């Protein structure tokens, strides 16, 4: 019998406040569960605006603890209610002065499984993230969930192939890539990089982007979120570029073994020859 997992993602417009943003995502999750989804992922810092368009200390107010902050506690309740795995990206404060761009991973019974912290932190116009975030320091975890082995790679990380590969080596079947990227910077890469990563590492990727223009800058987040399979093919249609959307797709995890046996990229790796890749 096919090993099919129904997965969901949400590309959302900013509502103006955290409470309504959380409520909106909860409703999307409930609808995804009604449609049979077993796992759902949200966009980068999903409970807040993309405040990194500016450098202003007032935006530290969006940060909260993981897993003991209010958003992750609420997402644990949501996971229990819906019976879905939840990937919830938030602005994390670990202690005074220690802030991270983080995604919490919650199992279908509400158990907090752990978190991924974004490794690669941009500092360019409209994406002033080094003002807020320290580089991630928790490695490349892959979580054993009720929906399969799930990893996370956040936004700017996607430009760096090393993390994609480490997630594959760690056993990922599905990698969520929550993002906030706009039309004027690297839009043409959006339909190129994640499918290429899915092919090179032979797993499914869920690419999530925000949508719309928000209050702290001119970035026009262009949505077009999607799932892509290990052959680099979009699973169903790509989401719209200007409206909020819940995307639910059936992912045949048996395809992972099929592709790895056919293309054998993992067999033919040469880690003995790659020493130079990690020299500063």
C-alpha positions as CSV (number, residue, x, y, z in Angstrom):
1,X,0.0,0.0,0.0
2,X,1.5,3.4,-0.9
3,X,3.0,5.4,1.9
4,X,1.1,8.6,1.2
5,X,1.3,11.5,3.7
6,X,-1.1,14.5,3.3
7,X,0.8,17.7,4.1
8,X,-0.2,21.3,4.3
9,X,1.3,24.8,4.3
10,X,0.0,28.3,4.7
11,X,1.0,31.5,3.0
12,X,-0.6,34.3,4.8
13,X,-1.1,38.1,4.8
14,X,-0.2,40.0,8.0
15,X,-3.3,41.0,9.9
16,X,-1.9,43.7,12.1
17,X,-1.6,41.9,15.4
18,X,-0.5,38.6,16.9
19,X,-3.8,37.4,18.3
20,X,-5.6,37.6,15.0
21,X,-2.6,36.1,13.1
22,X,-2.6,33.1,15.4
23,X,-6.4,32.7,15.2
24,X,-6.2,32.8,11.4
25,X,-3.5,30.1,11.3
26,X,-5.5,28.0,13.7
27,X,-8.5,28.1,11.3
28,X,-6.3,27.2,8.4
29,X,-5.0,24.2,10.4
30,X,-8.4,23.0,11.2
31,X,-9.4,23.2,7.6
32,X,-6.2,21.3,6.6
33,X,-7.1,18.6,9.2
34,X,-10.6,18.3,7.7
35,X,-8.9,17.7,4.4
36,X,-6.9,14.9,5.8
37,X,-3.6,16.7,6.5
38,X,-1.2,15.0,9.0
39,X,1.4,17.8,9.0
40,X,1.3,21.6,8.5
41,X,3.9,24.3,8.3
42,X,3.7,28.1,8.6
43,X,5.8,30.9,7.2
44,X,8.9,32.6,8.8
45,X,8.0,34.3,12.1
46,X,4.4,33.5,11.3
47,X,2.9,35.2,14.3
48,X,4.4,38.6,13.6
49,X,5.1,41.0,10.7
50,X,8.4,40.7,8.8
51,X,9.9,43.4,11.0
52,X,13.4,42.8,9.6
53,X,12.7,45.4,6.9
54,X,13.9,47.9,9.5
55,X,16.4,48.0,12.3
56,X,14.6,49.1,15.4
57,X,14.9,47.8,19.0
58,X,11.1,48.1,19.4
59,X,10.8,44.9,17.5
60,X,12.4,42.8,20.1
61,X,8.9,42.8,21.6
62,X,7.9,40.1,19.2
63,X,10.4,37.6,20.7
64,X,9.3,34.8,23.1
65,X,10.6,31.7,24.7
66,X,10.6,28.3,22.9
67,X,9.0,26.1,23.9
68,X,7.6,27.8,27.0
69,X,6.3,31.0,25.3
70,X,2.6,31.6,24.5
71,X,2.7,30.9,20.8
72,X,4.3,27.5,21.0
73,X,2.1,26.5,23.9
74,X,-0.9,27.5,21.8
75,X,0.5,25.5,18.8
76,X,0.8,22.5,21.1
77,X,-2.9,22.8,21.9
78,X,-3.6,23.1,18.2
79,X,-1.6,20.0,17.3
80,X,-3.5,18.0,20.0
81,X,-6.8,19.3,18.7
82,X,-6.2,18.6,15.1
83,X,-4.0,15.5,15.4
84,X,-1.4,17.1,13.1
85,X,2.3,17.7,13.3
86,X,2.9,21.5,13.4
87,X,6.0,23.4,12.3
88,X,5.7,26.9,13.9
89,X,8.4,29.5,13.1
90,X,8.8,32.3,15.7
91,X,11.3,34.9,17.0
92,X,12.9,33.2,19.9
93,X,14.5,34.8,23.0
94,X,16.7,32.3,24.8
95,X,18.0,34.8,27.4
96,X,18.8,38.5,27.5
97,X,20.7,39.3,24.3
98,X,20.3,35.9,22.8
99,X,17.8,35.9,20.0
100,X,17.2,33.4,17.2
101,X,15.1,32.9,14.1
102,X,13.6,29.6,15.2
103,X,11.0,27.0,14.2
104,X,9.4,24.7,16.8
105,X,8.4,21.2,15.7
106,X,5.4,19.8,17.5
107,X,4.1,16.2,17.2
108,X,0.5,15.3,16.4
109,X,-0.2,14.6,20.1
110,X,1.0,18.1,21.2
111,X,4.5,16.9,22.3
112,X,7.2,19.4,21.7
113,X,9.9,17.6,19.8
114,X,12.5,20.3,19.4
115,X,13.5,23.3,17.4
116,X,15.6,24.4,14.5
117,X,17.5,27.7,14.5
118,X,18.3,29.5,11.3
119,X,22.0,29.2,10.5
120,X,22.5,31.8,7.8
121,X,21.5,35.3,8.7
122,X,21.3,38.0,5.9
123,X,22.1,41.7,6.4
124,X,21.0,43.5,3.2
125,X,18.5,46.2,2.4
126,X,15.0,45.0,3.5
127,X,16.4,42.0,5.3
128,X,18.3,43.4,8.3
129,X,18.3,40.2,10.2
130,X,21.7,40.4,11.9
131,X,20.3,43.3,13.9
132,X,18.0,40.8,15.6
133,X,19.2,37.2,15.3
134,X,22.3,35.2,16.3
135,X,23.3,32.4,13.9
136,X,21.7,29.1,14.7
137,X,23.7,26.7,16.9
138,X,21.6,23.5,17.2
139,X,22.8,21.8,14.0
140,X,20.4,20.2,11.5
141,X,17.9,18.2,13.5
142,X,15.4,15.9,11.8
143,X,12.4,15.0,13.9
144,X,10.6,11.6,14.1
145,X,7.0,12.7,13.9
146,X,3.6,11.0,13.4
147,X,3.8,12.1,9.7
148,X,7.4,11.0,9.0
149,X,10.9,12.4,9.4
150,X,10.6,16.2,9.2
151,X,13.4,18.8,9.0
152,X,13.4,22.6,8.7
153,X,15.6,25.1,6.8
154,X,14.6,28.7,7.1
155,X,14.4,31.3,4.3
156,X,18.0,32.6,3.5
157,X,19.3,29.2,4.4
158,X,18.0,27.9,1.1
159,X,20.8,29.5,-0.8
160,X,23.4,27.2,1.0
161,X,23.5,23.6,-0.2
162,X,25.3,22.3,2.8
163,X,22.4,22.3,5.2
164,X,20.0,20.7,2.7
165,X,22.5,17.9,2.4
166,X,23.0,17.5,6.1
167,X,19.2,17.2,6.5
168,X,19.2,14.5,3.9
169,X,22.0,12.7,5.6
170,X,20.1,12.9,8.9
171,X,17.2,11.1,7.3
172,X,14.7,13.8,6.3
173,X,11.7,12.8,4.2
174,X,10.1,16.2,4.2
175,X,11.8,19.6,4.7
176,X,9.8,22.7,5.4
177,X,11.4,25.9,4.2
178,X,9.5,28.8,5.8
179,X,10.4,32.1,4.1
180,X,9.8,35.8,3.7
181,X,11.1,36.9,0.3
182,X,10.0,39.7,-2.1
183,X,9.8,40.2,-5.8
184,X,12.7,42.5,-6.3
185,X,15.5,40.5,-4.8
186,X,15.7,36.9,-5.9
187,X,12.3,35.9,-7.1
188,X,13.6,34.0,-10.1
189,X,15.5,31.7,-7.7
190,X,12.3,30.7,-5.9
191,X,11.2,28.1,-8.5
192,X,14.8,26.9,-9.0
193,X,16.6,26.4,-5.6
194,X,14.1,24.3,-3.7
195,X,13.3,21.9,-6.6
196,X,17.1,21.6,-7.1
197,X,17.6,20.8,-3.4
198,X,14.8,18.2,-3.5
199,X,16.5,16.5,-6.5
200,X,20.0,16.7,-5.1
201,X,19.0,15.3,-1.7
202,X,16.1,13.2,-2.8
203,X,13.3,14.2,-0.4
204,X,10.2,16.4,-0.5
205,X,10.4,20.1,0.1
206,X,7.6,22.5,1.3
207,X,8.5,26.0,0.2
208,X,6.5,28.7,2.0
209,X,6.5,32.4,1.3
210,X,4.6,35.3,2.8
211,X,2.2,37.3,0.6
212,X,1.5,41.0,0.3
213,X,3.0,44.3,1.5
214,X,3.3,44.9,5.2
215,X,3.6,48.0,7.4
216,X,7.3,48.1,8.1
217,X,8.7,48.4,4.5
218,X,8.1,48.1,0.8
219,X,8.9,44.4,0.4
220,X,6.2,42.8,-1.8
221,X,6.1,39.2,-0.6
222,X,5.0,37.1,-3.6
223,X,3.6,33.9,-2.2
224,X,3.8,31.1,-4.8
225,X,4.3,28.5,-2.1
226,X,4.5,24.9,-3.2
227,X,5.4,21.3,-2.5
228,X,8.1,19.7,-4.7
229,X,8.9,16.0,-4.9
230,X,12.3,14.2,-5.0
231,X,12.3,14.4,-8.8
232,X,12.0,18.2,-8.7
233,X,8.3,18.2,-9.8
234,X,5.7,20.4,-8.3
235,X,3.1,18.5,-6.4
236,X,-0.1,20.0,-7.7
237,X,-0.3,23.7,-8.5
238,X,1.9,26.5,-7.1
239,X,0.0,28.9,-4.9
240,X,-1.1,32.3,-6.0
241,X,1.3,35.3,-6.0
242,X,-1.0,37.8,-4.4
243,X,-3.5,36.1,-2.1
244,X,-3.5,34.1,1.1
245,X,-3.8,30.4,0.5
246,X,-3.8,27.0,2.3
247,X,-2.1,24.4,0.2
248,X,-2.8,20.7,0.9
249,X,-1.1,18.0,-1.1
250,X,-0.6,14.2,-1.0
251,X,3.0,13.2,-0.8
252,X,4.0,9.7,-1.8
253,X,7.0,9.0,0.5
254,X,7.6,5.7,-1.4
255,X,9.0,7.9,-4.1
256,X,12.0,8.7,-1.9
257,X,13.3,5.2,-1.9
258,X,12.5,4.8,-5.6
259,X,14.5,7.8,-6.6
260,X,17.4,7.0,-4.2
261,X,17.7,3.5,-5.7
262,X,17.5,4.9,-9.3
263,X,19.7,7.9,-9.1
264,X,21.9,6.6,-6.2
265,X,23.3,10.0,-5.3
266,X,23.9,9.0,-1.7
267,X,25.8,5.9,-2.8
268,X,28.1,7.9,-5.0
269,X,28.9,10.7,-2.6
270,X,32.7,11.3,-1.9
271,X,33.0,12.8,1.6
272,X,36.6,11.7,1.6
273,X,37.2,14.3,-1.1
274,X,35.2,17.2,0.3
275,X,37.6,18.4,3.1
276,X,38.2,21.7,1.3
277,X,34.5,22.6,1.5
278,X,34.7,23.2,5.3
279,X,37.9,25.2,5.4
280,X,37.3,28.9,6.4
